[in-house]
Amino acid sequence: MTAFTSHMPRALAEARAAARRGEVPVGAVLTDPDGRIVAASGNRTRAEHDPTAHAEIAVIRAACKAARSDRLPGHRLWVTLEPCPMCAAAISAARIATLYYGADDPRMGGVRHGARVFDHPQCHHRPEIHDGIAADESRTLLRDFFAARR
């Protein structure tokens, strides 16, 4: 068995890069079953003029394209903010095994808050979930980003 490695530092780096581009600072990293990073990205909704260009969607799309599959069993997703309902549905559809996330999102979250996508009876795949990883740093990035814009 291989040792556990957190990929949240890379997800945070992606979130900081997104903030520098003027995007909401959310970053994501997707690893394969062996723990290798297969995709990493930050939000790109403004750059791509695409409301679906969330960090989670970007890494799922890249990993599926590389795997030539619409499913990513055994993969792990690291994201700095609780996924929204759209991203939670994509996580389920891709059959991602484990979700690690940082800060809760009581307003727009779709995992522990709001829609609670994985708790819905029609959800066909529920990943293992670990929350609160680097939550303080993730919250600080978001708080500072929005404070600077006000």
C-alpha positions in Angstrom: 0.0 0.0 0.0 1.3 3.5 -0.9 1.5 6.3 1.6 -1.3 8.9 1.6 -0.3 12.1 -0.1 -2.5 15.2 0.0 -2.8 17.1 -3.2 -4.5 20.0 -1.6 -1.3 22.2 -1.9 -1.5 21.9 -5.7 -5.2 22.6 -5.6 -4.5 25.7 -3.6 -1.8 26.8 -6.1 -4.4 26.4 -8.9 -6.9 28.5 -6.8 -4.2 31.3 -6.3 -3.5 31.2 -10.1 -7.2 31.5 -10.8 -7.4 34.6 -8.5 -4.5 36.2 -10.3 -6.5 35.8 -13.6 -9.5 37.5 -11.9 -11.4 34.2 -11.5 -13.1 33.0 -8.3 -10.2 31.3 -6.5 -11.1 27.6 -6.7 -8.6 25.0 -7.6 -8.9 21.2 -8.3 -6.6 18.3 -8.8 -7.6 14.8 -10.1 -5.4 11.8 -9.4 -5.6 8.3 -10.8 -5.9 5.2 -8.7 -2.1 5.1 -8.3 -2.1 8.7 -6.9 -0.6 10.3 -10.0 -1.9 13.7 -10.9 -3.8 13.4 -14.2 -5.3 16.9 -14.3 -5.1 20.2 -12.4 -6.9 23.5 -13.0 -8.5 26.5 -11.5 -11.8 28.2 -12.3 -11.9 29.5 -15.9 -15.5 30.7 -16.3 -14.5 34.3 -17.2 -11.6 33.3 -19.5 -13.7 30.8 -21.4 -17.0 32.8 -21.2 -18.5 29.5 -19.9 -20.5 29.2 -16.7 -19.7 25.5 -16.6 -15.9 26.1 -16.6 -15.5 25.3 -12.9 -12.2 23.8 -11.7 -13.8 20.4 -11.1 -15.4 20.3 -14.5 -12.1 21.2 -16.2 -10.2 18.4 -14.5 -12.9 15.8 -15.1 -13.0 16.7 -18.8 -9.2 16.6 -19.1 -9.0 13.3 -17.3 -11.8 11.7 -19.2 -10.3 12.8 -22.5 -6.9 11.4 -21.5 -8.5 8.1 -20.4 -10.7 8.0 -23.4 -13.6 7.2 -21.1 -16.6 8.9 -19.5 -15.9 7.2 -16.2 -13.0 7.6 -13.8 -13.4 4.7 -11.3 -10.7 4.8 -8.5 -9.8 8.4 -9.2 -9.6 11.0 -6.4 -10.6 14.6 -6.7 -9.1 17.4 -4.5 -10.9 20.8 -4.6 -10.5 23.8 -2.4 -14.2 24.6 -2.1 -17.3 22.3 -1.6 -18.5 21.5 -5.1 -21.7 23.1 -6.3 -24.6 20.9 -7.4 -23.5 20.9 -11.1 -20.0 19.8 -10.1 -21.3 17.2 -7.6 -23.5 15.7 -10.4 -20.5 15.5 -12.7 -18.4 13.8 -9.9 -21.2 11.2 -9.6 -21.5 10.8 -13.4 -17.8 10.2 -13.7 -17.8 7.7 -10.9 -15.0 9.4 -9.0 -14.2 7.3 -6.0 -13.1 9.9 -3.4 -13.8 13.6 -3.0 -11.5 15.8 -0.8 -12.5 19.4 -0.3 -11.5 22.4 1.8 -14.0 25.1 2.7 -17.7 24.5 3.1 -20.0 26.6 0.8 -23.2 27.1 2.7 -24.6 29.4 0.0 -23.9 27.4 -3.2 -22.5 24.0 -2.1 -24.1 20.8 -3.3 -22.4 18.2 -1.1 -23.0 19.1 2.6 -25.2 22.1 1.9 -28.0 23.1 -0.5 -28.9 20.4 -2.9 -26.9 17.7 -1.2 -26.6 15.8 -4.5 -25.0 12.7 -3.1 -27.9 12.3 -0.6 -30.6 12.4 -3.3 -32.3 9.0 -3.8 -31.7 9.2 -7.5 -27.9 9.7 -7.2 -26.4 6.7 -8.9 -22.9 7.0 -7.5 -21.7 8.4 -4.1 -18.0 9.1 -3.6 -16.3 8.8 -0.3 -16.1 12.3 1.1 -13.5 14.0 3.2 -14.1 17.7 4.0 -12.3 20.4 5.8 -8.9 19.8 4.3 -6.9 23.1 4.3 -10.3 24.7 4.9 -8.8 27.8 6.6 -6.5 28.6 3.8 -9.2 28.0 1.2 -11.6 30.3 3.1 -8.9 33.0 3.4 -8.3 32.9 -0.4 -12.0 33.3 -1.1 -12.5 36.0 1.6 -9.5 38.1 0.5 -10.5 37.8 -3.2 -14.0 39.1 -2.6 -12.9 41.7 -0.1 -10.6 43.2 -2.8 -13.4 43.3 -5.3 -15.8 45.3 -3.1 
